[in-house]
Amino acid sequence: MAGAFLPAAELTESGRPILKPGEVECSLLSAVDLLSEELPTFPHLKSGLLILTTHRLFWLPPETNNRTNPSSFIPLSAIQNIISNKKSIKSMFHSPRIRFQVSATQDGRIMENGGRNSVAITLVVRGKTDPDSFVGKFWEAWRGRAWEATGSAFGSGSALGDGGGSGSGLGPPLAMRAPVVGVSGILRKEQEMWESTDKSLQDAFQDLNALMSKAKEMVMLAEKMRQKLLSGSSNQNSGANDEELGTKEEMQDWLLSVGIVSPVTKESAGALYHQQLSRQLADFVKIPLERAGGMINLIDIYCLFNRARGTELISPDDLLQACSLWEKFDVSVMLRKFDSGVMVIQSKTHSDEEVFARIKSLIMKPEALLTGVSATDAAMTLGVAPAMAKEYLLTAETKGLLCRDVSPDGFRFYINFFLELNSKDMYLVKDHSRYCTWTSAVLSR
């Protein structure tokens, strides 16, 4: 129903809207109905999540009926006017309403290019949020017209001011400086100092604004390059050499640390802060998880995520709460806690059996059969941190694959022979068994 009147919105795997280059989230409202009181055929979208950005107004359905009413959006460029609501006694007894007019086609379809007709859209806010603050940001985003500035951001260059020539004689004649005499001279000198200071401040702020705009352009450009590299890596030919693949991976890692274009903040998300932060984090950890082999320490993600957010840092409690909300969402990652208390983030497709197979191949080497392996040895083989490797070894011990030896030098892990020993004949060595491999390694010394 909604697809016949509103453009469909593209979402990430975690359910967050995919933003355009230069598009930034401004505010969120929960439990919002979207309808048109003038157009009877217009669908009545109920209890959805409303996300305001600098370019669009998203309506995301609740988790229960996302198939019936898909995600949609209204481009801010199609909005003709935002109708101010008048306060009355009647308005105190029903849900707050936000009305605005959009340009549409003759059949009522709202498109980015607009149309000749006008349709009034009503937003009914049923959640416990502040609609007045949202309306203020709505006006600000609509008047800002950021969708027009985005198209010309890459084509605009910095203009240089024209400097007056002093030695050519073609410039205007220099004014004679009045002498500093008496009270009027002191006042004139003070005025000149204030004007000089004011000009210096204006120049400084102009340089700062130019730097901020250029930094924003660089983030947008880096995001485009990263998307091209990611799309190119999936279509690589089998004949690509390792050096070229390694260079692309390094470039992806470098671009990943440039930053998140539109980080979720408490100011924009409000009461939905942790919920939206959880979804954004689920989208962010995909590439680090692929680099780490499907599991990564929570501390490492905390550092990477905060580095990508720039100045919008989050606390460890916010990160932990965001990870704990993944159980309620249909995302491809999960939070895992080992018996020792170490918490990691891992992909749902990650299998411990593959890691145990690599540990078994390491520990069955002749030298490892005699001296065992440490967490450092396993870390070098698995390509993870020693703390993570130790957790893998302890988990393999609980599965009966390894045995542990505690000494002043630390933990050493050995292959478990007890499962293959015969209680009736302890000296029986079965052919092609682990115990047989160990005896062969001992006798060959």
N, C-alpha and C positions, 0 to 999 in steps of 0.2 A: 504493500500500500504506500509506504513512505517513499519508495524508490520512484514512483510515478510523479511525485511532486518535488522532492528534494534530491540533490546530488548525494550519491553514496560516499561515505567516508572510508578511507583505508586505515586499518588498524594494525598494530604490531601483534606479535604472538601473545603478549601479555594483556592486550586489550586497550592500549593507549593509541591515540591518533598519530598518524605519520604526518609530521609537519613539513611545510615547504621551506625552501632556503630563506632564512631571515625571519621566519614565523616564530613567535614567542608566545607562550601561555601567559594569560593575564589574570584570570580568575576562574573559579569553579563553583557550581551550585549543585546540590544533590536533590533528588526527588522533585524534578521539574516536569510539568506537562507542557507540551508544545501543540498548539492547535490554531485554527483560523475560524473565528466566529462569523466571518463574512462568507466563506466558501464552504458549503455543506459537504462537498466531496473530499475536502482536505482531511487527511488522517488525523486522529486524535492520539498523539504519542504520550504515553503516561509514565510517570515516575522514572524518568531517565536522568542521566548525569549530563549537565550542561557545562561545556568547557569553552571559555572565551579566549581567543587568541588575537593577535594583531591583524589577522587576515580573515578568520572565519569564526563562526559560532557553531560548535559541534553539539549534537545531541546523541548520546550513547545510551542504548537501552539497558535495563537491568539484566542480571545474569539469567533470569528465568525465561524471558521472552525475546532473547536476542535473535532468534530465527524468525519470529513473526514480524518484528519491526527492526530492520537492520540499522546500523549506524548511519547517520546523515549529518549534513552540515548546511549552513546558510552563509554564503560569502558576504562579508561586510560591504563589498563593492556594490551589491544589489540592494542594500538598505537605502531607502530614500529619506526616512525621517524616524526619529525615536520620539514617541509620544510621552509627554510628561504626565504622570498620574497626579490628580488632585487629591489631597487628603480630605477625607470626610468620615462621618460617623459610621456610614455603611461599610467603608473599607476596613474598619477595625474588626469586623466580624467575619471576614472571609480571607482566604489566602491572598497574599500580595500578587499583583499582576503587573507584567511588563509588556507594553505594547509598542510595536514598531511597524512601519510600512516597508514593503520590499517590492521591487519591480519583478513582474512575472509575465509569462506568455499568456496568450488568450485562454489556454486550457488550464492555467493555474500553476504551471511548472516554474520553479525558481531556479535560475541558472546564473552562472558567473557573468555571462554577457548581459544579463538582465532581460527586460522586455518592455513592451509599451503599457501594459496594464499594471495596476497597483493592487497589492493584497496586504491586508492587515494581519499580522501574526501576533499571537498572545502567548506569553510565558506565564504559567501559573506555578508559583514557588510554594511547594508544600513541605519542604524540609525546614529544619530549624537553623536557618542561615540568615545572613544580613543582606536583604535584597537591595537596600539603598547603596551599600558599598559596591555591589555588582553593577548597578545602574551607572554609578559614577565612572567605573572603569570601562563600561560599555560605551559611554559617551566619549571617553578619552581615546579608546581604540578606534572608534568610527571616525572621529575628527582627525586622528593622526594620519589616516590613509597610508599605512605602512606598505600596503600591497602595491602602491604606485612607486614608492621609493625603492622597493626591492628590485624592480626591473631595471632601474637606472643606476643601481649602486655600483655595478661592475664597469659600467661605461663612463662614469664620471671621473674626471681627473682633478687633481688639486690645482687650482689657478694661482698663479703667482702675481703679486701686486706690482704695479708699474712704479719703478723708482725714478725719482727726478735726478737729472744729470747736473752735476755741479761744475764740471770742467768744460762742458761744451758751450755754455753760454746761452743755450736754447731754452732753459727752464725759466720759471718765473723769478723775478728779482727778489733778493733776500731782504726781509724787513729789518729795519734798524731796531736794535734792542734798546729799550728805554732804560735809563740809569736807575739803579736802586737807591732812591733818596727818600728819607722820611718814612712816615707811617704807611703811606700809599705804596712805596717801594717794597716795604716788608710784606704787606698784604699781597702785592703782585707776585712776589717771590714764593710765598706760601701757596698761592693759587697755581703757579706753574709746577710746583712740586706735587700737588694733588693731581693735577692733570697728567703729569708724567707717570705717577703711580697708577692712576686709573688706566692709562693706555697700556702699561706693562701687564696689568692684571687681565685686561681684555685680550691681549696677545697671548698670554699664557693659557687662558681658557679656550681660545680658539685652537691653539696647538693641542690641548688636551682633548677637545672634541674631535679634532681630526684624527688623533691617535686612536681614540675609542672607535670611531667609524671604520678606520683601517683595520683595527683588530677584529671587529665584527666581520668585515669582509674576508679576512684571512681565515677565520673560523668557518665561515660558509664555504670558502674555497677548499679548505682541508676536508670538510665533510663530503663535498662532491668528489674529491680525489679518492677518499676512502671508499665511497660507494662504488666508484668505477673499479678500484682495485679488487674489491670483494666480488663484484660481478664478473671481473675478468679472471679471477682465480678459479671460479666454477666452470669456466669455459676454456681452461688451459688445455693445450695439446699435450699428449703423452710424451712428446719428444722434447719438452722444455728441460733445460739443464738445471742442476741444483743451485748454481750460483745465481741464476736469474730468479728462481723461486725464493731463495734466501733474501735477495734484495727486496722483493715484493713484501715478504713477511716483515722485514725491518721497517719498511715504509708504512705498513699497516699499523705496526706497534707505535711508531712515531705519531701518526695521525690520530691514533686512538687517544693519546694523551693531550691532544690539543684542547679538548673540552666538549662538554655537552652544550648544545646551542640554547636549549630551553630547559634548565633544571627545575624540578618541582620544588617550590618553596612554601613555607607556612603562610606567607602573605597571599600567594595566589591560590593555594589549595584549601586553606582554612581547616575545617574539621576533617577533610578528606586527605590530609597531608600524608599520613603514613600509608594509606591505601594507594595513592598515586605514586608515592615514593617507592613502594614495593613493586609496582608494575614497571616503573622506569628502571629500577635496579635489575629486574629480571631480564629486560632487554639489553642492559649494559653488560652483564656478566657473560654473555654468550661467547664473545671473542676471547676474553681471558681464560674461560674454561676450555676452549678448544686448544689454546696454547699450552695449558697446564695438563692436558690429557684427561679432562673430565672432572677434575676435583681441584679446588684451590682453597687455601687457608682464608678464614674470615678476616684476619688482620691484613692480608695482602689486598683483598677486595676493598677494605676500608680505605687503604692508602690510594689505590687506583681510582676509586669512585670520588673521593674528595679532591684528588688532583684534577679530575675531569670536570668537577663542578666549579672550580675556580674559587671565587670568594664566598659562594653559597655552601659553606661547609656544614656537615651534619655531625651529630654526636654518635658515639658508639651505641648508646641506647636506641637512637633512631634507626641505626642500621640493623640492630638485632630485632627490633620490633617489625621492621619492614621485611626481614627475612622470614620471621615467624608467620607472616600473613600469607606466604606462598601456599600454605596448605589449603586456604580457602579459594585460591585462584587456580585456573587451569593453565599453569606455566610448565616449562620444560626443566626447571631447576628446583632444587630443594635444599633445605638446611639439615645438616647431619651432625650429630653429636656423638663422639666416641666415648667409650667407657671411662677414659681418663679425663674427660671434660673438654677436650679440644673440639672446637666447632669448625666445620668446613662447609663450603658450598659445592655441591656436586650436581652434575646433570642426571636426570632420571634414567637416561640410557647408559649411564656409567655402570660397569660391572666389576665387582671385586674379583671375580674368577679370572679375568684377564690379568689383573695385577698379581694374583696368587700364582698364576702360571709363570710369569716373569720372575717372581721371587723363587719359585721352585727350580727354574733353570739356572738361577744364580747360585743357589745353595747346593746344587748337585755337582758343582765343579769340584775337581779333586782338592784344590787348596781350601775351598770353603767347607768341604766335608771334614777336614781335619781341624781347622782353626775357627770355623763358624764365620758369620757375617755380622757386622755392626749396622747401626742405623745410617752411618755415613756411607758404607758400602752399598747399601740398598738405595740410598738417595742418588748416588751416581748412576746406578743402573736404571732406576725408575724416572730420573730426571725431575725429582721433586725436592723439597726442603728436607733436611734431616728429621725435623719434628714430624712431618707428614710420613716419612718413611718409617719412623718408629711406630706410628699408629698402625700402619699397614702390617708391620711385623707382629705387633701385639694382636691384631685381628686374626692374622694367620695362625698365631698360637692358639687362640680360642677355637679355631676350626680344627685343630689337631694336626696341622701341617708342620709346625715347628715346635721346638723345645727351647727354653730359655735358660741361660747360665748367667748368674749375677756375680760379678767379681768387682774388685776395686777399680778395674779398668772400665767398668760399665757393663752394659748388656751385650751378650753374644748369643746369637740364635743359630741353632743347628737343626738339621732335618730330624723328624720324629720317626724313630725306629720301633717304638713300643707297639704301634698298631700291627707290625709285621712279625713280632716275636711270638713264638709258640710257647705257651705256658708249660706244656708237657715236655718240650725239648728246647731248652733255651739256647743250645749250641747249634741248632739246625739253621743252616743258611740256605734260603731258597734262591734258586737261580733267577737272575734278572730282577732282583728286588733292590730296594734302597740299601738294605743291610749288606747285600752282596757288593754293591757299588762301593760302600764305605770300607768294607774289608779289603777290597782290591786296592783302594787308594792307600790304606795303611800298609799293606804288604809291599806296595811298590816304592815306598820311601827308602 
